[in-house]
Amino acid sequence: MTLRHLLPSCLLTMFLVTPGFAQQAADAVEPEEDTGISAFENLTDAAQEALAVKEAGEPVTAEEWMVVAANPLAVEAGADVLANGGTAADAMVAVQAVLGLVEPQSSGLGGGAFLVWYDAASGEMTTLDGRETAPLAASPTLFQDENGERLEFFDAVVGGLSVGTPGTPKLMEDAHRRWGRANWGDLLQPAITLAEDGFAVSPRMAAAVAGDAERLQRFAATAAYFFPDGEPVAEGSILQNPDYADTLRQIAAMGTDAFYTGPIAEDIVATVRNADGNPGVLSTLDLALYNVIERDPVCVAFRVYEVCGMGPPSSGALTVGQILGIIDNFDFDDPEDPNTWRLIGDASRLAFADRGRYMADSDFVPMPTQGLADPAYLEERASLIEGDSVALAEVAPGEPEWDHAQLWGDDVSIELPSTSHISIVDSYGNALSMTTTIENGFGSRLFVRGFLLNNELTDFSFSTHSDGYPIANRVEPGKRPRSSMSPTIVTEDGAPVLVIGSPGGSRIIGYVAKSIIAHLEWGMDVQQAVSMPHLVNRFGTYDVEEGTDAVAFETPLTELGYEVNVRGLNSGLHAIAIGKELSGGADPRREGIAIGD
């Protein structure tokens, strides 16, 4: 493989635009975790070089193909597939299988995913919904006690009650069936080999295990894997997972029927239903009935571009699109101007107000999807933030056009950061953006057959009604919980120009929108855009990334009327810009890299 410029994410978390806010790579601050080379000593020369030059802060460039993901071992697996003529769908299967092993706190076989696909041959875009589903035995009061009071979040999360029917294995298979060229079993082999031979525990995984020690040790199987000899797995230690290898071997030989029926399915259900202290209601029928749904993308215009992503049950494309559609009515070419962040922040607040009231699984509740994305409606919402003034005192949902009358209550569901994102462009011109998750870090903390089970059901509202109106995102049997995952492909004149997405709970939306603005509006290269410090506003409080130049906005934003919270904002943006060449950027806040040729 020809190595051109393997210069992925580094230690940058600074703006890289103009002097002042624009700082050089040498001024970068340290990320949350040490992303050193020690845990990745057995990588290929290409990946080793990619890690070694991270501090340069330059984008990776390539001519034929590129893959960006959250762990070097997973990126290596995808790069090998692409170098040997595989498609982006083929590479995704290999990447996801390895991520489930080496980054189990974020995604895996026990979770779900959303995938956006641009097909070069047809010029068309589609999306696959691999979101988890609520068990058929679930009720709207699933997360309420006998007195009708909402459970505390982690009382609901840890154990079987929060586990939805996993969708990731079926999504991997469905994407491969549609767009793959490589042998299915061969794509799972890198993960099988790593699971059998052992892999070096990364700094991020080691820190995550140590930080969640109490919850991870509640269940014997989970504790035995993550706490060998009673101690948390250490950075650089070699961890084997023969059960994961066996599960993948069965899936390689028999397809995902081996996962959704038979002994693996029975073990999943037994683990959920017998979870000590918090059993769930998942059944073998739920697994047998699971299916991936192909859906039309949701696209919103921004300048000369179309920003396309995953529609309901994800709120990602609509909310990102609303933010961009609202600010499309303004000029905001100066990222150092506090008023720029007022416009972006209040546009985000308006979009989140609509998200809280209207957005849910549209297979179960009617949604004004077209009305929410209507340029005339977004212009009307933009009129609320016109002028160089102060933050909106109050924000309320708007009144988009409906096909019929419908009233919903406002949702208050919690969505905490975890998750992982994969961006791939192959040599055939296909582009893939996929965000994958088990929801909270380590999901339900239930470990079976070598993988963790999700806690995705806690993305539903714990309440059923608000002010007398039903909440759109309430629990219902077979329903898919609302998500903030925002896998995105931006096009210009019908051709893709940017593939992007991030983990980060409901802040995903802000991370993705801000990075799109930085690249397309402010002219940052793709690495600068994903490295740029975060300023995110969802519900009124402005979250400002600690340890970065963004902290300089604390006083100006306070003077504009915002409450400001300076805190860690640990995104995981992975992006590929497509022009005369491919240009990749990986978030410096995590361990990911980009490899291309």
N, C-alpha and C positions, 0 to 999 in steps of 0.2 A: 504494500500500500504506500503510495506516495504521500509523504508528510509535507504539507505546504506551510500553513501557519497554525500550528496547534497551540493557540493562545486563548484558553478559556477563561472563566471567571477567576478573579484573583481576590485580593483582600480589599478591593475598592468598596466603599460605601459612601462615596462622595459625588456631588454633582461634577460633571465633566463637560462644561459648556463654555462659559466665558470666565475671565478673571473675577475674583471675588468668590462667588459661589462655585465657580469652576476651579477645582483643585486638581493637582496632578496625582498620578498613581502613587507616588512616593509618600503622599500625605495620608494614605488610607489608614483606617482604623481596623483593629482586629475584629473578626466575626465572633459570633456567640461561642462557637466551638473551635478548637484547634483542628484545622483541616490539613494537617501535615501529611507527609508521605509515608510515615512509619507503618501505617496499617495497609499500605498498598504496594508492598515491595515486590510482589510477584506479577505485576502487570506487564503488558507488552511494552516494548520500547516507545511506541507511539503514545500510549496512555501515561507512561512515566514522564515522557517529555512534556505532555500536556499538564500534568501536575506540577512539574518542576518550573514551568514558566507562568504559573497562575498569577504571580505577583506583577506580571507585566500589564495586566488589565486590558489587553487588546482582544478584539474579537477573533475567533477562528475563521479562516476563509478557506473555501474549497470550490471546486468546479462541478463535481458530479453528484455527490451525496453528502448528507450530514445527519448526525444523531446527537441529541442533547438530552441528558437525563441526570438523575440525582446521585448516582454512585458510579465510580470509574469501572467497576467490574461489570455493571449492567451496560454501560456505554460500550465497553469492549465487545460484549456479546452482540449488540446491535450492529456495531461497525463491521464485525466479521461477516454477518449476514449480508449487509449492503455491499461490501467489497466483493462478495461472491455472487452478485447478481440478484439478490433478494429484493423484495419490495419493502416499502415502508411498513406495510402490514406484517410481513414476515419479521422484520426487525423488531417491531413492537412486541411480538410474542416472546422473542428471546429476551428483550429488555425487561418486560414485566415479570417473566419467570425468575430472572435473577434478582430483581428488586424485591420480590416477595421473600427471598432468602436473606439478602444482605441489608435490607432496610425494612424489616418486618413491622416496625412501629408505624409505618406510613401507608403501606398497601400490601396486596397479596391475593391469594386464591380465595380467602375468606371475605373479600370486600366487593366493591363495585367500581364502575368507571363510566365516563362519557368520552366518546371519540368523535372527532370531526375529521372528515376525509375529503380532500380535493383530488379528483380523478383527472389526470392529465389527458387521457385518451378522449374522454367525453367532454371535458371542461366543466363538469358538474360537481357540486358539493352535496354531501349528505352527512348525517350524523347517526351514530348508533348509541342507544340508551341501554347501558348495562348496569343501571342503578338497582340497588337491592330493593326487595319488596317486603311489605308487611305480611306476616303469616296470616293464613285464612282464619286462624283463631284469635287474631288481635282485635281489640275493641277500641273505640275512641278514648276510653278511660284507662288505657293500658298503663299510663304513667301517673296514675292517681292512687292515693291510698283509700282505705275503707271509708274515710270521711269526705272523700272527693277533693282532697288537697293534693296539689302537685308534689311529686317526689323531688327531693334534692337531686341535682344533676348526676353526681357520681353514684348515688344510691340506685339510680336507674341504669347507669352505664355498665357498671361492673357486674358481670354475670350474664345469664341467658336472656333476661327480659328484653334487652336492647338489640338482640341479634336479628337482622333481616336476612332474607334469602340471598346468598351471594350471587353476584352477576359477572364478576371478572372472568372466570374460566370460560363461560359461554361467550362473552364478548371477544375474548382472544380467538376462540374457534370460529366465531361468525366472521370476524374481520379477515382471518386467514382464508376461510372458504370463499369469500367474495373477491379478495384482492391478492392473495398470496400466490407465490410460485414455488417456494421451497418446500421440502418435505416437512410435514408437521412434527414428527418425532424428532427430527434433527434440530429443530428450533428450541426444543426443551432440553437438549443434551448439555449445553453449557451450565445450566442451573443444576442439572442432575450431577454432573461432575463436581461442581463446587460444593454441593450438599454432601456428597460422599467423601471427598478428599478433605474438605474443610476450607473455610475462608477466614481471612483475618478480620476481626471485629473492628469496624471503623470508629473513629472518635465520636461521631454523632450517635451511633447506636449504643456505644458504651455509656455515654453520658445520659442518654434517654432511659436506659435500663436502671442505672443508679438513681436517677431522679424519680422513678416511679416504683421504687422497691416495694412499698407496702402493698399496693394494689396488685402488682405482678406476682406476689407470693401468696395470694389468697387461694390459688388453685394449684394443686400438686403438679400437674403436667406442665403448667406454665413456669412454675418455680424451678422445676427440674431442668428445664432447658436454659432459662435465662440466668439461673443462679447455681451453676454447677459447684458442688462442694459448699453450698450455702453462701457463696459470694457472687456479686454481680459480674457478668462477663467483662473482661478487661480489654481496653483498647489494644489491638495487635495480637490478642490471643486467637488461637485457631479453634473455630467452632464448627462442628459437624452436625448435620441434620439428616440422618438416614431415612427418617420417616417422610421428610419432604421429598427426597429422591424417589422413594417408593411411590408416593402419590403422583409425582410427575411421570414416572414410568407407566403407571396405569393409564393416565390421561394420554400419554404418547401412543400407547398401544390401542386403546379403545375409544379415544376421543373423550369429550367431556361427559358422555354417558357414565363413565367410570366415576365421575365426581357427583353427578346429580341423582344417580340411582346406585343401589348395591351397598356394599360394606362401608365405603367412604361416607355416603349420605347418611347411613344409619349411625355411624360414629358421630357425625356432626350433630344430628338430632339428639342423640343420647347425651352428648356434652352440654347442649343447650338446656335440655329438659331436666337434667340432673345437677345443674349448677348450684352448688351449696349456697343457700341463703337468698338466691335470686334467680329461680328457674324461669325459663322462657317457654314459648308456645310454638316454636318452629316445628314443622312435621316433615316427614319424608314426601308427603304429597306436595308441599310447598316447593321443595327442591325439584321434584319431577315435573312440575308445571312451569318452572321458570323459563322465560324466553326473553331474548334481546329484541328491542323494538327499533326499527329504522324510522327516523323522523326527519322532516324537513329542517334545514338550519334556519335560525332566526338571524336576519341581517338588518343592520341599521346603517344609514349613510353617515359618513363623517368626512368632510371636505370632499376630495375626489375619490374616496375609498368606500368600500363596503366592508363593514366589520361583522363577521359571521361566526356564529357559535351555536351552543347547545340550548335549545328551547326547553320548555317545561317537560319534566319536573325540575330541571335546573333553572334557577333564576339568573344564571350567569350571563347569557347572551343578552337577555332583555335589560338587565340592570347596567351592565357595561355599555350596552347600546344606548340606553336612556341618558347616561352620564355624557357620553360623547355627542349624542344628538342634541342635548340641551346646550352644551358649550360650543357646538358648531355654530351657534348664533352670535358668537363673540370673537373678538381678536384677543389673544392671550399669548403673545409671542415672547414674553419675558418671564422665565421661571424664577427670577429673583424678586419679582413684584408680589407683595402679599395679596394684592387684589386678584392676581391669577389664581392663587390658592383659595381665595374666597369664592370665586366662580366655580372652580372644580369641587370644592367642599360642599357648597350649597346645592350644586347639581347632583352630587352624590346623595345628599340628604333627601332631596326630592325623589330620586330614583328608589332609595331604600324605603321611603314611605309607601310608594306604590308596591314595592316588593312585599312588604309586610302585610298588605291587605289583599292583594290580588293573586300572588304567584304561588302555584302548587302544581300537583300532578294533574294536567289537563285531561287525562283519561278519566278522572273522577270528579273534577269540578270544572264548570265553565270558566274560561279565562278570557279577558279582553286583550289577547296577545297582539292582534293587529292594531288595536286602539292605543296600546301602550307604546308601540313603535311608530305610530303615525307622525310624520314630520310636523303637521299642523298642531298636534297635541304637544309635542316636545317644544315647539316654538312658544306655545301658550305657557308651558311650565318655565321656559327661559325668561319670559317677561317678569316673573316674580323676583329674579335676581339681577335685573338690569341696573346699570348705574354703578358708580364708584362709591359704594355706601358701606354698610356694615352687614354682619351676618344676619340671616333671617331669624327673627325672634322665635317663630314657630314654623313648623313644617307639617303639612297634612297630605294624605293621599289625594291625587287628582281625580278627575272624572272622565276617564277615557271612554271612547265610544264602545258600546256593546252591541252584540247581535240581539240581545234581549236584556231585560232588567234582572239585576242580581245584586244582593247586598252581602258583604262579608265583614267579619270582625277582624281586628288587627292581631297579627301573630306576634308571639314573644318567644319563639323557640330559640334555643342556644345552639351555636355551631362553633366549636373550638378548632384551633388550627392543628392540622396534621397533613396527611395527604402527600402526593408526589405528582410531578408532571413530566411528560415525555413529548418532545418535538422531533419530528423526523421528516426529511426530504430525501427521496430516493433518486436513482440515476434515470428513472423513467419520467421524472417530473411530478410524481405524486407527492402530496403533502399530508401529513398526519399530525394532529394535535390531540393528545389524550391526557386527561387528568384522572388519577386513580387513587382510591382511598379505602381505608377501613374506619374512617371518621376520626374519633379521638386517638391520640397516640396509644398504640397497642390495642385499639378497639375495645372489645368487651373484656379483654384479658383472658379469654378462654382459648386454649391452645389444643389443637387436635390434628393428628396426622401430619405434624410438622409445620402447621401454619396457624395464625391467629384468626379468630372470627370477629367480624365487625360489630360496632355498636350503632349502626346507621339509623336505627329506629328513633334514637334520641334527636334526630334532625326534624322529627315531627314536633308539632306543638304539643306540650303537655296538657294544655287546656283545650276544651272543645268549643267554647263560645267566648265572645268578648262583647260586652255591652248588649247582650241579648242576641247577637248575630253569630252564626256558625263560623268557625275559623277554617279557611280554605285548606290549610296545611295540617289539619287534625289527622289522627290515626284512623285508617280504615283498612279492612282486610284486602290484601293484594295491591294496595296503593304504594307508590314510590315517594319517599320523603323529599321535600324540597331541598335543593342543594345550591351552594354558591359556586360550585366548580365551573370554571370559565375557559375551557379549551377553545381557542380562537384562531381562525385563519382570516387575515385581512387581504382583500383583493383590490386590484386596480384594473379597470377595463376587463374584468372577468378572470384575471390571472393572479395567482397568489403572490403577495409581496412580504407577508410576515406571518409566521407561525409561532404562537405564544400561549402560555398558560402558567399557572402557579398553584402551589398549595397555600394554605393560610386561613382556613375557616371562612367566615363571611368577609374578611378583609381581602380575600382573593380578588374580589371584584375591583376594589380600589387599586390593588397592586397591578392588575392587568391593564386597567384603564389608564393609570398614570404612565405605565411603560409604553403603551401605544402612543400616547400624547408625546412623550419624550422623544420617541424615534421618528414619528411621522410629522409632528408639528415643530419640534425644537431641533431636529436634525442631529440628534445624538446617534452614534453608531449603536448597534444592538447590545454590545457589552456595556456601554455607558448607560443605556436605557434600563437594563435590568439591575445594574449596580447602584443606580441613583437612590439617594435616601428617600424613605417613605414619609409622606404626609397623607393620612387617610382619615376621612370623616364619613361615618355611616349614620349616626343617630344624633349628632350635635356636637359631641366631644371630638376635638381634633387630636388624633394620635400622631405623634411626631417621633421619628426614630432616634433613640438615644445614641450618643457617641458619634453623631454625624453633623455636618453643617446645617442640616435641617433644624437643629435646635435653635438656630438664630431666628427662626420664625416664631418662637414661643411668645415673645412680647408683642410683635406686630399682630399675630392672630388673636391674642388676648384683647388687644386694643380694638380689634374688629368685632369683638363680642363673643368669641368662642371660649369655651373651657378647653384647655390644652393639657394633654396627658403625654409626657415624654416617657417613652417606654421602648423595650425591645420589640422589633417588628420583623419576625423571622420568616420571610417569604422563601420561595424556592423557584423563582422565575427561570424558565428555560425557553429560549427564543432562537429562531432562525429567520434572518432577513434574506429575501430572494430578489436578486437583481442580475447584473452581469455575472456575478458570482454569488455563492452562498456565504453568509456571514452568521456565525453562531455566537451566542452569549449564554453563560451559565451563572446563576446567582452566586455571588461570593459568600452569601450567608449560609450556604450548605456545601456539600462535598462534590457536587456535580461537575462534569466537564463536557465539552463538545469535541467530537472527533469528526473529521470530514476528509474527503479526497477529491 
